[in-house]
Amino acid sequence: MGRDARHPAGPGAAAHWLPTLLVLALLGGAVAAYRFDLGPRYLGWYGDDVTQDPAAVAPPAGLEFPAWPAPAPVAAPAQPQTLVDPAAVEAAVAEGLRDKDLGKHVVAAVGDLGGDGAVWTRDDDQFLPASITKLLTSAAALSALGPDTRFTTRVVAGRSRRQVVLVGGGDPYLASKPVAPEEAASVYPARADVLTLARATARALKGRKRVRVVYDDSLFTGPTDNPKWRADYVPDDIVTPITALWVDRGASPTGYGRSDDPSLTAAATFARALAAQGVKVLGAPTRGVASPGAATLASVESARVDQVVERLLDVSDNEAAEVLAHHVGLAVTGDGSFTGGAAGVLSTLQSLGVETGSDVVHDGSGLSRFNRLSPTTMLQVLQIAARADHPELRTLITGLPVAGFTGSLAGRFASADAVALGDVRAKTGTLSGVSSLAGLATGRDGTQMVFVLAVDKTGKAREVDVEAALDALAADLAACVCGAG
């Protein structure tokens, strides 16, 4: 066959090859789209209609398939051990405990989740707990207040017709304004806000256009700066002065740092929001006390206590922990102060069956360097929270950060055994020279353990190295075959 016969020339030839070239181009594009995942994402070949899924297409009429039989088990399911073997635990962590970055005082304790077996301990003496103190505060709040409790911020009628009183209810997450729609999916828990409160108040005033704003933050008493904290914590904006009324966790109205007077800042924010509704606010807000039985004009409610606990454990929120401790003090001792809160927390734990011994607690957050806890106290709190007969405490377990994934553990365990990722859940604690972890670990054989790991004399060791050493110990537990029997 000659060359001209294989490749005819002229206009007719071009017309002859166009369909073939078009098919090849389409096939090439389809291959490229498949290779680079372009089709479904960019070319619109299919949408969200489930009928386009082949599995969703009904078989032809008259065609019947036999039932799919359940496969026989390959082996009997493994039954995880419920008790911990102290000797196995000691062998698992022995090498990690020799890490010099842990310093001169290393406290460790491991027990089973149910609290029925033996507990392995290393130096079972008191230690400076730092932020794992929040586990005690959270357990006490869930028990004494109840997981469904909410805190109400109210506006009530004042002593004259031209006066309204903003009454703080101790809402730790009261906000200055509603969350923007684009932020709603990422903000947890939901926040009450004073702009919404101001709008409701303006409606309740029924045409009154001139008012004075008084604010009442008397729910909490005592100093707003804990005398057992370092003197620079509040002045240096490490923590907000603790009051029963604030917005945005006590943020400064300048947008930088924290407010020196969170109650006044909250009242001023409310007054501006009220003015924006067409109500003239006379003068600056002043502190006062609402009259007993004063009529409520408007109110907003906080998130539930269990949601607050989830948040504060996840990010180690010092302010929220202190507010909850004050509420526990009110509920248990009638004293909404740092002293009353600390007493209320220990009293509540004792009522739950926790043996607190000579433990000393001065705050709800763990910022105080005068706090002292026994590791067995912490183990008991975790064990009781995991028990089926205390469902009100369940959030203490579910709210723990997950190693390598969430909250204060999201950036941890990078250098530890990967077996710990997802199998360790724990609350962190950090102060200068102090680091701690307390939570749960699931061993390689399925044994579920509660543990406390703490060091409080790390000297000149770098914080990141101390944390890595503790992470490695927790990972050793996750890799351990630690079940008894």
Steps between C-alpha positions, in 0.01 A plus 500: 500500500639840402550799726213698339256216560582491875483876548261654250561871441272795444188641675324165497785347691479760775131436540569128513745532797314758711270251683798279585704792635202619704455157659871479582498847655199415715657174611826678583314760701307234685820315591662821621191594698492158662876502568497838669158473666362780285179341381288473813644815653523743208332365187161432650457143380288414799345684788356405836205303360523158666323339203825543303668257738495156329419337832182707515369377162222244546549159330283416197152373571486130569866470600547372854824462696557257786546648847861585587613248764684621809862373486611260769737659757866431434569490876326583821511874574775597737379597843701792644623467852325722751770490768851639481811297578725733705811299410428538128448874544828536684686313228337713229597837648831412669722633223296814443512590868879521477480796258703778664270769359238389755703655778535414866139432597299261282155386610315228311198282566304258282180313581218325322202692367253345741704555815480134601859385467841587637657839430861536388671810635838667483555742792141509623546834671347840441600708202427838345228411246475815281205490257396140561333662804227584248396133507406537866317827435311352206395188689375712790309734267331214316401342830406803713339709226380233259600463134184672369527816713523834322596842638266793439603859431204729571388856467255597773307811589693750707400700805357773279321497166810633328730228627575149376735255671724257314541198731794268443423131529853367471484402132863419408438539126266801488590687180480861393312414180355199320731267313520582129330240274832400346641433849203312642619157386838540670396662830421266789308519719234746387531843663239726653576865425418846632396639160211254491431588862497872419256450213261308726538766769416780256181319403408447865543872578194564282589842374713626787785683330720612790651266763796464729688170508600342831695175510488237773787251519441406863439131430872437556674639806852541631803617302499479121873419504583180687749573781649154441599591143823664400468874540558568130233265358220757486708816433682324216174378342575133559154462649191723524375630835222256590154660522140389449458738206725533197495476123742319271672336800602837638666637188612862509276747313815613316521162332835426662549298817247471780280751678602624844129524591309237298165581663516867405615411150204265459257766625645760264469254210137440592434875529639561150287218361193646671576844357525345153137390544389861536504518881696796637728385781558771759856516629740211549391168657532482879537202732202413721284216626167400350197521725375163624207392287564764231306428181705340224495698176717267291742212541738273311627155600846348481601169353442196722757412765601182319574703186704750701695208648570358155637832384712577805657153500568515128689830503586521872294814556614655831221758521217254436644264762510777760142604425380141538689466827330814632162350404589178682586707807160668485316171458688312772614756756299811407828682435570599139867585547837337443495367856142380479560344160805304614314372808197415289705302248669285766173449688322389182776257410480349847124455460572307179726262693837654413746477788666842488715445810722801563461643148507879479321701229492880478338558161306336220751542218823367649689827466585502869840359584371420849265223380601150600334175391559131546513301173247254640253786548522575128464131410186473712343802331556348155378156610181632657429715193525189280256296708153422369338609826624858451369600156499866606882489499537344156609826335818489708604197294361595159638853531864393542727607213609219265872445451620656176154612393305740721530790741813537708631167366463588132865603478633233736622141451680589175813314612326228705407152383217538249303235688404776746317702235132459574564251780600756761260767625629734767490841665824693491657714770784750465663755728861612517697188593178294515335270248225242540269266312196323638249295307432168331707263288397184318775238492590280207292217645196727548557560869359838597704689756483826687831669564670800658846612393646813661833672559547820699876545530627503144771761557649635178349238270313647206122483529469334159743226607317439827169471316653262247625279785152487655345430159741211456393353835134522403586336168673219690170434674316491167755250368488287813342157540401594851194289571502273802426134445 
